[in-house]
Every structure is written in structure tokens, then in C-alpha cells.
Amino acid sequence: MFFESKNYHWERIDENLERALVGYDSSLMLTVVKFKKGGIGYLHKHIHSQAAFIASGKFEVQIDGEKRILSGGDSFFIPTELLHAVVCLEEGMLVESFSPMREDFIK
């Protein structure tokens, strides 16, 4: 029930992204994603509701065709089945929650 960042297990997604699963059960999942500048969360959609907090950095966030530039301290919410993407403009980190949990993230 307690997760210290020094003990996170980081999964390399690609050369610009790493993800750690912080905690989850069947109804909720919390992740932390590190982005290098230029890292992309490609346009996609899923059945999960998603909320994200930008812990650091600067990102171009696209949700349902609308784009915004968001920085550390900002957040965004993605209802189920809406197309969305992010591009990292300045190295940073997102804290993301999903409901229900992302079974595809569990290996």
C-alpha cells in the first residue's frame, strides 16, 4: 500500500519513455511516466477514463482534436473512448490514473 519512488520498477516503453506502475486494483491504476524531450504518446483511445497530472516538463496534449500546451502543475482528463495524444516539448513526468485498471500494462 506504500510506494517509494526509489523502489519503482521502470519499464522502458521506447527510447523516450519509461513507465512505472505505482499501485492498482481492478478499479483503479496509478502510473508514473518519464518523458524525454520529443517523446510521444501516440494518438489512441481506450475504454478507460484517464486523469493525468503534469509533475514536471511541458507537453502538447491533444484530446478529441483539441490541442493545448500544458506544463508542470497542470492536469487533464480524458473520458472513455476519446482519441488523445501527448508530445513532450520539455523533458518531464506525468502521473496518470486509469479507471478501470489497464490490464494491458500488466505483464
Beta strands, then each sheet from edge to edge (+ up, - down):
strand 1: 10-14
strand 2: 17-24
strand 3: 29-35
strand 4: 40-44
strand 5: 49-63
strand 6: 66-71
strand 7: 75-78
strand 8: 84-99
sheet 1: 1+ 2- 3+ 8- 4+
sheet 2: 1+ 2- 3+ 8- 5+ 6-
sheet 3: 1+ 2- 3+ 8- 5+ 7-
end
